[in-house]
């Protein structure tokens, strides 16, 4: 199973470290990644593989929501098929 993680917010030190640390905890693998800083805003989109995670998807979503609040970022995780359906023209 694959999912898309989006991270948006004011740029600060440690964002990538904290997000990838949580990914390691849940055994999530990055398949593709795009990251940029526009003016003072950090944006990142990652396609990840969930197949080796032993945690329930809802627990993963909840953990990323909590992390987003802790670091002041908007972090969303969605199944790839839902993300693709929402972004089709």
N, C-alpha and C positions, 0 to 999 in steps of 0.2 A: 504494500500500500504506500502511496505517496501523498505528500501534503505540501502546501505552500505556506511559508511564514513570511509575514510582512512586518517590518519594524520602521517606525517613523517617529521623529521627535528632535528636540534640540540636541546638537552634537555635544558629546562629552567623552571623557576618557573612560574606557572600560566596557563600552556597550557590547562589542564583539566578544570580549572575554566572558562576560556574564551570560550572554545568550548561548554561546557554544559550550560553556560549562554545563548549562542546563540540558543542552542536547546530549552531551556525553552521559549525564546522569540517566537519561532515558534511552540511551543507545540508539540515537538518531543519526543518520548519515547524510551529509550534504551531497546532493547530486549536481546541483548548479547553484550559482550565487551571483548576485549583482548588488553592488553597494556604491553609493556616492554621497558626497556631502555637497549640498546646494546652499550657498551662502552659509548660514549657521544651522541648517537642518540636515540631519542624518537620515538616509533612507537605505533600506536593505530588503531584498527579496531573495528568498532561498527556496529551492525545490529540495525536499528532503525525503529520504526513505525511512518509513516507519516499521518495516517488516521485521526487524530484529528487536524491537521494543517489546518488553513484557508487560508494559503498563497499558491501561485502558486509554483510548483516545481522549475521553472526557477529562481524565486526570492530567494528561499532557496539556490540554487546552487550559485547564485551571491553573496549572503551574506557570505557564507563559503569561496568562493574565496577571497573576500575582507578581511575577517578575517585572512586567511592564509598569505596574503601579509603583513598585519599589524604586525603579530607576527613572520614572517619569517619562516613559515612552509608550507609544501605542503599538502593542504587539498582538498580531492576529495570526491564528493558525487555522487553515481550512483544508479539507480533503481536496486533492488535486482536481477531481471531477467536478466538484462544486465550484471551485475557483475558475476552472475553464468555462463552465456554463455561464457564470456571472459576467465573464469578460469576452464573450463572443459578440460579434457585430451582427 
